Amino acid sequence: MTRSTGTSTWLDLSITDTEAAKAFYSGLFGWEFEDLGESMNHYHLIRNDGALVGGLMNVSGMTCPAGDPLPPEWSVYLAVDDADARTAKATEAGGTVIVPPDAISDAGRMSVVLDATGAPIGLWQAGTLEGYEFTGTPGSPVWFELMTHWYDEAAAFYTEVFDAQLVPMAEEMSGPDFRYATNGAGESASWGLCDATRMMPEDATGWRIYLGVDSSAAAIARVEELGGSVLDGPMPSPFGTVATIADPEGATFQISAMAEAVPEG
């Protein structure tokens, strides 16, 4: 394991129409998809110009513990040194196990839990598969964040379970009524934690992924051509123009045109 515990390391897309999802995302980002075959339930690896981005899984017929169908969505995984021990620690810290620790061939070992605030998060103990590749190029993951109404509880959970090193954003950037922290400082930061109490309803909170694009306007136009929709934005920021996108099945993600960053204030 070369990535420290708590670092964002993988993302999965759950869908019910594999070919439609491949058409949308390849049309938007130019992604390539590798079907791992029947023995892996036709799990697909996603690549962006050859670099690993994450995985795609068809969840048709699968249900949540409560019996509801699994929704189309993007899921985030954080790196851990020991999936079994960290999953046990998650329950001790107020989390709930959704998918118990299990080996994924020799690629690694994973589990999924609900954190102490009810947000799902995956744990990935790397084997032969370390995780996605950090390229920062358009079509690749560029940021992750947890939006929550339970900031203090989330901070305590991720510090205890994932050894998070949370660094609060300076007040002159965030404002007196807005709390935001990054896991690590500066260039070492791998994800953010945001107090979303004043920003969105509680049922809209959870982990979000940001995917890079060259141009926000061109990406948004392409999203709409491909049958997706824009839920929020575009919004300029010091980190690029950001918009919230829903793919044709309703799985949401953020796009970020980092070249369009504007100065704070």
N, C-alpha and C positions, 0 to 999 in steps of 0.2 A: 504493500500500500504506500503510494507516494503522496497522496492527497490527505491532508490532515482531517481528523474527525470534525464534522460540521460543515465542510466545504460542499457547495452545490456541485453535483457530479453527474447527474443523469436526469432525463425527462422522458416521460412516456405519453403517447397520445392514445386514448381509448376511443374507438369509433365503432360504428355498426355497418358501415359500407366502405370496405377497404379500397375498392377501385375509385370511388368518388373522392375519398380523402386523398389518395395518391394524386389524382388529377388536380385537385385544388392546390395542394402544397407544392407539387412540382411546378404548376403553373405560376404560383406566387413567388417561390423562392428558388426554383430550379433544383429541388431536392431529388436525390436518387434513393430508391428503396430496394433493399435486399431481403427477399423472403428466405427465412431460415428453415423452411420446410415443415412437413407434417409433424415430425418429432418435437418441434418447438411450437406447435399449434399455429403455424404460419405467422409467427412473430416476425416483424420486419425491422431491420436496422435502417435508420435514416442517415443519409450522408449529404453533406453540402460541399460540392466540389471535391469529393473524396474524403472529407473530414467528418468524423462521427458527430451527429447532432443528438440522437436519442433513438427511441423505438416507437413502433406503432403496433397496437394490438386490437384485434376485433373482439369486442365483448358481447356480441349478440348472444342472448340467452343467459348471460351471467347476471347474478343478482347481488345486491348489498346484503349484509347480515339481516336487515329488517325485511328482506324479500323484494324490495323494489329493484327494477332493472338498473344496471350500472349506466350512468349517464356518459355521453361523449364529453371528454374533458382532458386537459393536460395535467399531468402529475409531476411533482418534483421529488427528487431523491437527494439526500445528503450522505456524504461519505462517512463510514464508521469503521473502526478497527475490529469490532466484534459484533456482528449483527445480533447474536443471541443475548449477549450481555447488555447491549444498548437497548434492545427491545424490552428486556426485563426492567432496566432502569426507567424506561418510558412509563411503564405501568406504575412504578413506585412514585413517579413524579406527577401522576394524575392523568396519564394518557390511557388509551384503550387500544388493544391490538386488533387490527382488522384482518391482516394477512400475517400468520405466524412466520418466523424465520424459515427459509427454505433455500436449498441450493438450486441455482439455475445452471445446470450442467457444470462445467468448470469455469464459467464466466464470472461467477461470484455468488454471494449469498445475500438475500434480500428479505425485507419485511415491510409492512405498511402499518402505521398506527394513526390514531387520532391524537393530536397533541392535547394539552390540558385545556385548550380553548375550543376543541372540537374540529380543528382543521386537520385534514389528512396530510401526512408527510411520509415519504418512503425512506428507508434505510438501505444503503448499498455497501456491502463489504466486498471489495474488489478481489476477483481472481484473475483470470486472463483478460477481463474487460475492466479497465480502469474507470472509464466514463466517457463523457463527450469530450471533444477536443476544443481547447480554448484558443479560438482563432480571432474572434472579434470582428470577423468579416460579415458583410451582408448575408443574411440567410442563416446565421449562427446565433446561439444564445449569447446575449450580452448582459443580462441582469436577471435577478430573481428577487422577489420580496414577499413577505407575509403581511397582508393587510388584516388588521384585527381591531375589535372593540375591547380586547382584553390584553392590553399592552404589557402590563406588569406580570400577569400570569404567563404570557407567552415568553417574555424575557427570562423569567425564572426557569421555565421548562427547557428552553433551548440551551441555556447555560448549564443546567444540570445534566441533560441527556446527551448533548452534542458538544459540550465544552465550548459553546459560543463565546467569543470575545467581543461583546457588544460595545460599540463606540458611538455615543450620541452625536448627532449632527449639531454643529454650532448653531446657537439660537438665532444669530443674524441671518442664517440660511433657512431655518425651519420656522421661526416665529415663536412667540411665547405660548401659543395655544396648539402647537403642533409638535408631536414627538416622533423622531425618526432616528434609528440607529443602524449601523452597518456591522456585519460580522467581520471584524478586522478593520484596520485603518487604511485609508488611502488606496494605493494600488493593490494591497493585499485583500481588500474587501471582496467577499464572495456573494453576499446577499444582504437585503435590508429588512428591517422590522419597522412597520409604520402603524401609528395610532390612527386608525381610520374612523374614529367615533364621529367626527364632524364632517366626514367626507362621503360616506356611503352607508346604506342600511346593513345591518349585521348579516343578513342572508346573502349579501354580495361579497363578503370578505373571504379570505383564504389566500393560498399561495398563488402568485402570478409569475408568468415567464415573459421575458422581453426578447424579441428576435430582431436582429438588425436589418435595416433596409437602407438603400442608397438615398431614396427620395420618398418622403411621406406622401406627397401628392400622387406620384406614380404608383406607389404600393396600394394606396386606398382605391384608386381607379381600377387597378387589377383585381383587388379583393372583390369589388362589386361586379366586375365582368365575370368572375369565376363563381358567383353565387353566394359569396360571403356578405357580411354586413359590418358597418362601423357602429359600435355601441357608444363610444365616447371619443371626443377629440375631433381633429388633431389639436394638440396643445403644445406650444413651444415651451422649452425648459432649458436649463443650463446643461442638461445631459442629452439634448436632442429633441426633435419633435416626436411626441408620443401619441398613439391612438390605441383604443381598445377594439379588438376585432373578434367577431364570431365567425367560425367557419360554417359551411352549409349545414352541418349537423348540430351546431350550437356550441361547440367547444371554443372557449375564449382564450385569447392571448393578447399580448401587447406588441406593437411594433415600435421601433425606436430608430429614427434617422439621426444618428449621432453627428453627422456632418452639418446638421441644421441647428446645433446647439446655440443658444443665445445667452448673453451674460446675465447673471443674477440681478434682478431688480430693473 
